[in-house]
């Protein structure tokens, strides 16, 4: 059996998973799982680098005690980064939900219009993007930027900790809104116009490149041989899409987790103003593909609702949330999952109630608020799928849904009903699987991405959800868009 170790870090949890390849099938063995909880330092929200480093090392140690793996790959969420000088990390990376970038969009737009910014980068304009984080640093803490010699995105930063090598892998770099989506190089003119330093950005390397080998002192500490560390598609979305067993070029993918990433795989970016208006983004995927998608707030809404209920003494599971929603009448309330009100509210349930009141829908109770999340996510998926089909001038043949969200059967069925597409749900651990197959390809264990996807298809079962009541969902879609338009007017 040929074996690799994946370190897969999401915005709320992380895992170390050994992935073996034998007889044309993949076998997963989770060796370590842990929470990824940000910490408040002063008035800033940071990623806990001590906890992340400790848990990654623990994952490697546990894997090495049981398995003989050939390489390690790390993937994470996008946009966030650490700044380094010659001696190391200057401070812990700031969390993308921190408020330091609030208001920077208006300031940046005074120097570079939003239309031009999209045309240059192809990235959905969001204040959490690296560009806006760097701009806020330039305005608020210029001395920190002056001290920095290197900017490393999260998977590259963690790879540096393992190997002492500094690089910029293309998929994670593409989330920054600093990269030209056609040349796959940094946009030096854009950086100059915003007076952002270009010297701290490392040369861009392809997904699947060799980063280095595990540092000797870590090998000794963790009782691990000196394995290769591979710069897989460092962006977790790119890994998840790589693992999606897409049946044809017209298939949609939906990576469902804290964020929902819905889109199509393409060979070239779409940089039109209509694409910008639809808030679609052109990220770089594995194998030089463009993952043309929309970033939609996903199970984050449910995670925070669950936290609110547990904080109030209701010991509810995710299944309990689903059943509460099922116990409420459909389409009574709608929200826009991507509204700024839901990015980082003090109380998600209260934010949902406030949104419904502000849009003249009344006051939902807890069950109705949860049902609004499910109905609205499904309608947002329909809205995005419709726009992508129109812009790419290709029909949507089906929707491959991967990630942790597929454990919620109600969400899967709602997605099929709203989009009118058959939903093929699976695999759950798509991000880790994508990470692993890129390592296997880099090591020569698998020939190419097409062969890898065929292996994924043969290794993991899909659950198929056929669309139901599509006429009703089409009718309710108009109500959904009317409410979103009402919010924009207000």
N, C-alpha and C positions, 0 to 999 in steps of 0.2 A: 504494500500500500504506500502510495506517495502522499506525503502529509505536509500541510502548512498550518500556520497559526494566524488567525485573524483577530485583530483588536478593533472592535467596532464600537464607536462612541457616539451615542445620541445625546440630545440636549438634556435628557433627564436620567439616563442610565447608560452603563457601559457593560460590555461582555468580552470575554476571551473565549474563542471557539476554535477548536482544532477541526480542520476539514481534511478528511482523507479521500483519496481517489483510487478506486479499485474496480476492475471489471466494468469500466464505463459508467460508474455511478459514484456520486458524492455521498459521504457519510459525515455527519456533524456530531461533535462531542463538546458540549459546553463545559468548560473547566472553571470559569469564574464569572460571576455577575455582580454588579455593584451599582449603587446610586451615584449619580453625577449631580451634586447639589452646589449651586453657586454660593458665594459668601459675600457679605457686606464688609468692605474695608473703608472706613471713613464714610463718605457719601457715595461711593462707587460700588457697583455689583461686579464681582470678579469670578472667574473660574478658579476652583480650588486646585492649584497645580500640585500641591503636596499629596492630596487625595488621589488625583488622577495618576500621578507618577507611581505612587505606592501600589495602587490597584493594577496598573499595567505590569509592573514588575512581579506582583503576586500572580497575575495571570500567566506570565511567562514561566515563572517558577513551577506553578502547578502543572502546566502543560509539559514542561521538560521532565517532570517526575514520572509522567505516564507515557509520553509519546516521543517519537524520534522525528521531529519536524524539520523541514529544510529551510524555511524562511518565515519571516514575520511581515505583515502588512497592517497599516493603521489607516482607518477612515474616520472622519468626524463631520459635524455640521459645518456650514460655510461661514464666511465673512470675518470671523474673529481671528485674532493674531496676537503674537507676542513680539516685543521689541528687544533686541539683543545688542550688546557691544562686544568687544573682544573677549571679555571675561564671562559673558553669559547673559541670562535673562534679567532685564532691568526691573520689571515688575510683573505680577501676574496679569494675564490677559483679561480685558474687560468684557463682560457679558453683553451680547447684542441687545438684550432687553434693558440695559442701563439707559438712563435718561440723558446722557451727555450729548447725544446727537440731536435732541429735540430743537427744531428751529434751523438746523443747518441746511435743509433743503432750500429754503428761501435765500440763504446767503450764497450757496453754491450757484443757484439759478441766476444770480445777478452777474456772475462771471461766465457761466456756460449754461445756455438755455436747456430746459429739460428735453426739448426735441433733439438738440444736437448731442446731448449726453447719451440719449438712447441710440441715436444713429452711430455714435462712435463706439459704444460698448455692447449694445444689444441686450442690456440687463434691465430688468424691471426696477424702476427707481423707487428705492425704499431707504429711509434714513438709517436703517440698521446696516447698510452696506459698508464695506471697508472704506470706500472713498469718503463717506460722510464721517466715519469714525476718525480717519486720519485728519480730515478737515477740522473736526472739533478739537483734536489734539493741537493742531497748528495754531488755533485761536486761543485755546485755554492753557496749553502746556508746551509751548514751543521748545523750551529747554530740554524736555524729554526726547523730542524728535531729533534735536541736535546731537544728543549723546548716542543715539542709535546708529549702529552700523548695518544691521540687518532686520528686516521684517520677515517673520516666518508665520504662515498660517498654521492653524492648530495641528493638522496631521504632520506638517513639516517640522513644527516645533517639537512634537513628541518624537518624531523620527530623529531629530538632532540629539535629543536626550539619550536615545539608544545608540547612536552611531558617531556623534560629534561632527556630522556632515550637515551643511546648510543648503537648502534648495527650495525651489518653488514648483510644485507639481501642477500641471496645467488645469486639471478639473477644479481644484480648490482655488487656484488663482483666478479662474473665470468668474467666480462668485463676487469678486471684489469691486466690480464696475471700474476697473483700471486697465483691463485687458482688451485689446482689439480682437473681436471674435473671429475675424477672417485670417489675420496673420498669426494669431495666438502669441502676440508679443505685447509688452507693456506700451501703453499709449503715452509716450514721453511728452507730446505736445499738450495733452490734457493735464498731465501732472504739472507742467510748467505754468500753464494758465491759472491753475489753482494754487500755485506756489507750494506744491507738495514735493518732498524730496524723492527723486527717482533712484538715488544711489543706494537706498536701503532695500530695494527690490532685487531679489536673486534672479539669475537667468532661469527661464521657464523650461522645464523638462517634461517629456511625455509620460503619460500614465503607464505604469509597468516598468519604469526605469529602475535600475539598481541604485539604491541610496548608499549602501555600505554594508558593513557587517556589525554585529552586536559587539559593543566595546568589551575588551578583555576583562576589565574589572567587573562589568555586569555579568559576564559569563561565569566568573568565579563566584560572585555574590548569589546568583540565581541557580547555580549548578546546571548551567545550560551550555551546550556546545556553541561555537562561534558561527551562528547561522547568518544567512543573508537577510537584510532588511530591504524590502522593495517598496518604492513609492507607487503604490497601487493608485487607482483613482481615489485620491484623498478625500474628495467630497462624497459623503454617504449617498447622496442622490445618484451620482454617476455609478456607484457600485450597485445600487438597487436596480437601476435601469439595465446595467450589464447583465444582471441575473434574471431579469424578466424574460420569460421564454416567449417572446413576441412571435405571433404566428405569421404576420405579414407586415408590409410597410405601412398599412393603414390602421394598424392596431394602436390604441392608446395605452399608455402606462399610467398607473396611479400608485405612487409610493406613499403609503398611508401610515403616518406616525404622528409625532408631535406636530409636524407640518405635513400637509398633503401636497404632493408635487404631481401635477397632472399634465401630461403632454404627449408629444410624439417625438420619435427619433428622426433626425434629418441629417442630410449631408452638408447643407449650407445654412447660415443664419438668416433670419427674417428681420430686416431692420427698418421696415416701413413705419410710418407714423400711425397707421391703423393698428399695427402690432403693439406699438407703444401705448396707444389709447386703450387697448384691451389688456394692458398690464401683463403681457407675455414676455418671457425671458429666454435668452439664448445662452445656455451654459454649455461648457465643453464636457462631453462624455468620453468614455473609453473608446479607443480605436478611432480617434479623431472625429467622432460623431458630435452633432449638436443635439443636446436634449432641450427641445423647444417646449417650454412649459409655463405654467403659472404657479407661483408660490401661494398656497392657500393655508390659512391657519387650520390645523386638523384636530387630532385628538387632544391637543393642548386645551381646547375648550372643555372637553369632558374631564381631563385630568384636574383642571382647576375647579370645576364644579364638584368633583368628588372630594377635593381637598376642603372646599368650603363646607360641605355636608359633614365630613369627618371632624372638622374643627368645631362644628356645632353639636357634636356628640352622636351623630348618625354614622355608625360603622358600616358604610356601604362599599360594595365591590363594584367593578365595572359591569358585571352582569346585573347587579341591582339597578344601576343607572339605566341600562338598556330596558329592563322590565318596567321601570318607572315611566320611561318615555313611551313604551308600548301601551301603557295604561292611560295615556292621554290622547285625546282626539287629534288627528293629523291636521296640519295646515292652519292651526288657529293663530300661530304667531310665526314671524320670520325675522331673522337677523342677517346682516352681512358678516360672515365669519372673518373677513379681512378688514373690517372697520378698526381704526386705531383704538377704539374703546376696549377692544378685546386683546390688545397686544400684551399688556401687563397690568391689569386692573388689580386693585386691592382685594376685590371680591367679584369673581366671575358671575355668579348668580345675580348679584346686584346690578352688574353691568348689563346683563341681558334684560333685566326688568327695566332699567333706565332707557335702553335702546328702544324697547317696545313702547314704552310710554312716550318717548320723544317722537316716535313715528306714528302716533295716534292709534296704536293697536290695543291699548289697554294694559292691564297689569297681569302677567302670567304668574301662576303659582309654580312651585318647584317642578312638578311633573311637566307642566306646560313649557317651562323654560328648557328642560332637557329635551323635550320633543322638538322644540324650535331649533336646537342645535342639530339634531339628526336631519330634520326636514331641510334646514338651510344649507348644511354641508352638501347634501344630495343635489339641491338646486344650484349651488355654486359649481358643482362638478358639471352639471348639465350646461350651465352658462359657458364655462371654459371650453368644454368639448365642442360646443356649437361654434364658438369663435375660432377655435383651432381648425376645425373642418373648413370653415369659410375662408380663412386666410391661406391655408395650404392648398385649397381647392381639391381636397381629397376626402372621401367619406370615412367615417369611423366604423371599422369592421367589428371591433370588440374592444373590451377594456381589460387589460391585465392589471389586477390589483395585488400589490405585494406589501409586505411589512406587517407590523404588529396590529394595524387596524383591521386586518382580515379576520382576526379572532372575534370580531363583532359582526355576527351574521346579519343583524338588523341593518347595520350600516352598509354592508355589501349588497343586500337586497334593495335598499333605498337607492343606492348608486345605480344599480341596473334599471330600476323603475324610472328614475329621473332622466338618465342619459339615453334610455332606449337601446342600450348596447348590452349584449351578453357580458357578464362579468366573470372572468376566470381568476379566482382568488388563490394565490399561492405563488411562491413559497413565503412563509412568515419571515424567516431569517434572510430575506433577499439581500440586504446590505452586506451581511457577513459572507454570504455565498458569492456575491459579486467580488468582494475583496479577495476571496479565496481563489476564484477561477482566474482572476487577473494574475495572481501569484503563480498558479499552475501553468498559465500560458507563458509567463516570463521565464519559468524554469524549464520550459520545453515539455511539460507533461501533457499539455493540450495544444492542439495545432493553432486554433484561432477562436474568435468570439462565436462564430456560427457553430463550431463544434462544441464549444462550452455550453451554449444555450441548449443544444440538443441533449447534452449530458444532464443539465438542470431539469429539462422536460422529462427525462427518463428516471430521475432520482426522486422527485417530489410530486405528490398528487396535487391537482387543482380541484377546487370546488366550483362548480358552475352555477351561476345565478341567472335565470332568464328574466327579462323585463316583464313586469306585470302592471296592469292599470295605466298604461302609457298615456292614454287619452286624458285621464284625470290629472296626471302629473304635468302634462303639457298645459292644461288649463290653469293649474296652480302656479306654474312657472311665471305666468303673467302677473299674478299677485305678488310673487317674490320680487320681480324686477320693479314693479310699481313702488313697493316699500323701499327698496334701495334708492330709487330715484327720489322718493320723498325725503329720505335722509340727506341726500346731496343738496336738495333745495334748502333744507334747514341749515 
